[in-house]
Amino acid sequence: MWNLLATLFGPFYYLALGMWRKALVLVAVEFGVIAAFFLLEVVTSTALLQAVWGMLFFGSIFLFGICANYSY
């Protein structure tokens, strides 16, 4: 199941519901994945396609929407 409000507002939706720990964990997961791809790009000296960065961006947004109904 997917939650539209959680997708639109992300960690603020979790904070409004009192799930601040889960919001912090999901933000940490997002930053970790993005940092890993950034380091991969730096170490290999290649530019990742813009589509890959777009998928990471939208994937991190939809992570909140997908996990919201299971978390609450």
C-alpha positions as semicolon CSV with decimal commas, in nm:
position;residue;x (nm);y (nm);z (nm)
1;M;0,000;0,000;0,000
2;W;0,113;0,352;-0,073
3;N;0,042;0,671;0,125
4;L;0,010;0,997;-0,071
5;L;0,050;1,230;0,226
6;A;0,365;1,053;0,340
7;T;0,503;1,076;-0,013
8;L;0,433;1,449;-0,035
9;F;0,554;1,549;0,311
10;G;0,815;1,281;0,382
11;P;0,971;1,299;0,727
12;F;0,732;1,576;0,836
13;Y;0,442;1,333;0,801
14;Y;0,620;1,088;1,029
15;L;0,694;1,364;1,280
16;A;0,327;1,470;1,282
17;L;0,231;1,112;1,369
18;G;0,494;1,092;1,643
19;M;0,721;0,849;1,460
20;W;1,034;1,062;1,480
21;R;1,270;0,764;1,519
22;K;1,146;0,604;1,199
23;A;1,177;0,939;1,020
24;L;1,540;0,965;1,130
25;V;1,613;0,609;1,018
26;L;1,458;0,661;0,675
27;V;1,645;0,989;0,626
28;A;1,968;0,814;0,728
29;V;1,898;0,535;0,477
30;E;1,838;0,794;0,204
31;F;2,160;0,977;0,281
32;G;2,352;0,651;0,300
33;V;2,235;0,531;-0,040
34;I;2,297;0,869;-0,203
35;A;2,642;0,893;-0,042
36;A;2,729;0,543;-0,164
37;F;2,637;0,631;-0,521
38;F;2,826;0,958;-0,495
39;L;3,137;0,778;-0,371
40;L;3,099;0,524;-0,652
41;E;3,090;0,811;-0,897
42;V;3,399;0,975;-0,745
43;V;3,604;0,655;-0,714
44;T;3,536;0,535;-1,067
45;S;3,577;0,886;-1,212
46;T;3,267;0,843;-1,423
47;A;2,955;1,052;-1,430
48;L;2,643;0,856;-1,353
49;L;2,359;0,916;-1,587
50;Q;2,113;1,185;-1,492
51;A;1,844;0,917;-1,497
52;V;2,020;0,727;-1,215
53;W;2,022;1,037;-0,995
54;G;1,657;1,095;-1,082
55;M;1,570;0,739;-0,982
56;L;1,753;0,787;-0,652
57;F;1,564;1,110;-0,590
58;F;1,220;0,967;-0,662
59;G;1,306;0,641;-0,489
60;S;1,388;0,828;-0,171
61;I;1,061;1,021;-0,194
62;F;0,853;0,707;-0,247
63;L;1,036;0,528;0,036
64;F;0,836;0,735;0,285
65;G;0,509;0,673;0,104
66;I;0,556;0,299;0,087
67;C;0,675;0,254;0,447
68;A;0,414;0,480;0,611
69;N;0,124;0,236;0,623
70;Y;0,343;-0,042;0,758
71;S;0,500;0,182;1,021
72;Y;0,183;0,327;1,171
